Amino acid sequence: MRRLQVVLGHLKGRPYSGPEPALQAAPCLSGASPASPEDVVVVHGRRTAIGRAGRGGFKDTTPDELLSTVLTAVLQDVKLSPVQLGDICVGNVLQPGAGAVMARIAQFLSDIPETVPLSTVNRQCSSGLQAVASIAGGIRNGSYDIGMACGVESMSLADRGNPGNITSRLVEKEKARDCLIPMGITSENVAERFGISREKQDAFALASQQKAARAQSKGFFQAEIVPVTTMTRDDKGNESTITVSQDEGIRPNTTMEGLAKLKPSFKKNGSSTAGNSSQVSDGAAAILLARRSKAEELGLPILGVLRSYAVVGVPPDIMGIGPAYAIPEALQKAGLTVNDVDIFEINEAFASQAVYCVEKLGIPPEKGIRGGLHVHRDWDGSRCCL
């Protein structure tokens, strides 16, 4: 009952008058403030399914189409006129210029007028989350009252191997050289440096797949996914129309025996495999954020409150451990502890780094209920979902 009272205090901006007299809004004693008109609230969010890059349903779908789909769905769901948007921020990694042109095209495909500004950001794997932070910052500083944060990536159609124009002077600095280490090798570095065994990685991957499969079978993802009808080509160039409405990376038949048979993917005698590493993916997501007072004025739903966020740098050769250091910063800013949080969704790019983060933070397995390996790696769409 106490937890329900606290949650109600976060979401309700006015006294509760429901049928349960004991259920009155109460402040969170862990440090989170009671409801305020200035709160940055989450109004609504939608995403596409997460497709398998190169082989899945979105392999021939351009990122502007994916992004436009979720932009349109969010606005239509809450019946919000696009002219109410104060800003749009889109996280993207692989498109030229962080996808600025692509994102602006998606805006117009969704009939959002040119008077609504748009920007793009690239913070690599957390670009979608950075878009959320950027829109929240604009609301907090009074620039606008409503904004849309998005993430989109087509790993099928983009070049993932070219780092761009890099100076020859990078050989002078070890950490500069480390920026070019392939991600799979950074996973191996984490496993070796922190003693994370192949068996432990496979066990984590199995649990993640089982959680995701269970969530999918019970329809937990259905409400957040926008079905996308799109065109795809077969190996002979023949075109057909399909509708993609389910995540394609979930493997309900995964077993420890099957995982154990897989060879290392990135390094001879390594421990990161196709089974305990995430797939490369295509997808998009959009989240509508608002000042609480504006959301209430317009009669918009309030799903939750964005209490805090944090960004922390870690060595590039073990980059996947970032959540283990960013999460404590975010919790501290919110006045919370791990014990105060009921559900965690952590970036599971590789089981090695996910195991490290979960163990370092002391997160009980039951607090990650929907799995994670199935939604990655589309760089940005999944981060915005989180």
Secondary structure, DSSP 8 states (H G I E B T S, - for coil): -HHHHHHHHHH-SS---SS-TT------TTS-----TT-EEEEEEEE---EETTTSTTTT--HHHHHHHHHHHHHHHHT--GGG--EEEEE-SSSGGGGHHHHHHHHHHTT--TTS-EEEE--GGGHHHHHHHHHHHHHHTTS-SEEEEEEEEETTTS--S---S--GGGGG-HHHHHTTS-HHHHHHHHHHHTT--HHHHHHHHHHHHHHHHHHHHTTTTTTTB--EEEEEE-TT--EEEEEE-S-S---TT--HHHHHT--BSSSTT-S-BSSSB---EEEEEEEEEEEHHHHHHTT----EE----------GGGGGGHHHHHHHHHHHHHT--GGG-S------SBHHHHHHHHHHHT--GGG--S-SGGG--STTHHHHH-
